[in-house]
Amino acid sequence: TKFAYRLLAFHVYDRAPVGSAAEFGGSDVGHGVIDWAALTPAVMVAGAKHLIIEHDNPADDHRFATRSIAALKGYLGEGA
């Protein structure tokens, strides 16, 4: 893409379904409403070197990190 050399890191965030009170509207990446299976290839084509997973206030940090990383690896392949 035109700006691929400038896009080194992407912040990756997922949202819980509307009306869900769980964790202030956030979700583990790949377990919310955002279609990361479709978005991840576009992020990589854009030149991402780093994916920074985010959640404003997860109830369980370890669960959030573990599930989010596993989901992204599933979309990117095990070499990710």
N, C-alpha and C positions, 0 to 999 in steps of 0.2 A: 504494500500500500504506500501511498505518498509519504506518510509520516512514520513508517515502520522503524526506521533507525532511531527515532525519538522515543518510542514507546517501549521502555525497558521493563516496567512493572505495572501490573494490573491489580487493583483491589477487587477481591472476589467476595461477594456478599449474597446471601439468599434471604428470602422473605417467607415468613409463615403465611398461611392462607388468611385472607381478610376475615376479621372477626375473631381470630385466634388470640388469646391472651398470653400464650406461651412465650416466655423470654422476650418480652417487649417488642414482639413482631418479627424478631429475627429467627433464623433457622440454621441448622447445620447445612453447609454448602452441599447441594445435590439432594437435599431432603425437603426443600421448600417449593415455591411456585415458579422460580426462575428456571428456564430450560437450559441448564448448563451443558447438556449433551449437545445441543445445537450451537451454543455460544463458544464453547471451549475451542473448537477448531478455528473459528474466526479470530479469537484472541491470539492463538499461536501464529496464524498467518500474519497478524499485525506486528509480530516480532517480539512478543513477550518473552523476557528472560526470567522473570520472577512473577509468581502469583502469590499475592498476600491475602490470606484468608482473614475475614473479619466477622465479628459479631459484637454488637454493642454491650451485651450483658448475658452471656450464656450461663445457664444454671450449673453446667458442669464443663469446665474448660477442657479437660482431657477428652471427654466424649466429643465435644465440638471439634477439636483438632483432629482426633482419630478418624471420625466419620467423614469430615470434610476432605481430609487428605486422601482417604480411601476412595471417595467419590470422584475426586479430580483425577486420581491415577486411573480409575476405571474409564474415564472419558479420554484420557491422554495415552493410555497404555502403561504397562509396568515400568518402562524405561524412564518415566517422568520423575 
